[in-house]
Amino acid sequence: MEFHWDSFLSALIAGLHAIPQSLIMVIGPFFLCTVIGLAIVALRLFQVPVLPQIIQIVLTVQKGIPLYLFIVFGHVLYMLCFNPVASALHLSVRVGDVNIMYFAVFILSWAFIPMFTEMYWGAVLSVPKGQYEAGYAAGLTRWQVIHRLVLPQMVPAVIPNLTNMLIGLLKASALTYLVGVMDVMNSALQPVMQSYNLVEAYVASALIYWGIALIIEWCMAGCLHVLGRYRA
């Protein structure tokens, strides 16, 4: 089978132009999952009654749903429920007025919350209990122990798993073509649809994803080198 370099270059250029959209679908869910995941971890850490157990049940059920199904089913609900909810809230906006990118960021965030939560909780558990006891013995409050002792040691512990999670988000963003988002892969396929040179587009997409993944690993390795000094 002949490899068409002209199709490959066209797909590569189109895919490169879509990098910002794919990065939004990595960075957006990362921040949302981090905020929500750390909030859930805080509920468990401060031993808030009942609520953490309910959340854990929901997250456990959610982890069993394939991402493909999560995106498709979420989009169906979004299309069916957005207009009635907007009308009930007396909003003039309709589903056609909303950029589909916002939905993609939301659904990826929702799908990855369980993994981020467990990742941060595991990092908290990696801090030795003696660190807590030493903090309390020094007269620190629980919040001061967490802020001054736990978090500085938790961050280096979480970075390796966080690297994998960010790369997982990058690869998961390719599935947003199901709802019409022009990510790297979907954009790379557009120039070759008429010629059916799909292999060239897939190779171009793979190279772009590989390059972004290498940059993520390099940046996170630098963070680990800097922050590793705080690890006990």
Secondary structure as UniProt FT lines:
FT   HELIX           5..17
FT   HELIX           19..45
FT   TURN            46..47
FT   HELIX           51..63
FT   HELIX           67..88
FT   TURN            89..90
FT   HELIX           95..97
FT   HELIX           100..125
FT   HELIX           129..137
FT   TURN            138..139
FT   HELIX           142..145
FT   HELIX           146..150
FT   HELIX           151..172
FT   HELIX           173..179
FT   HELIX           184..189
FT   HELIX           190..192
FT   TURN            193..196
FT   HELIX           198..227
FT   HELIX           228..230
//
